[in-house]
Amino acid sequence: MQFDPDELHRSIDLIAGLDPDAVYATHFGQVRDVGDKAAALHRQIDALVRIALANKAPGIARHARMTTHVET
């Protein structure tokens, strides 16, 4: 499986549960306000799951259907 939302939620909770002042994300750098960022990540993961489930019909247009719902 390429995307496991439950495992991703657990990983975020594990890191945020340590109550760090900052984390250092690979290829990104320092991230502060870890609790707020963790909550935002949880919301984004859930939104991506909803988008994927709503567009699970196979076909060449699937990618286009999914990406129209993702803000960049």
Secondary structure, DSSP 4 states (H G I P E B T S, - for coil): ----HHHHHHHHHHHHHT--SEEEETTTEEEE-HHHHHHHHHHHHHHHHHHHHHT-S-STTHHHHHHTT---
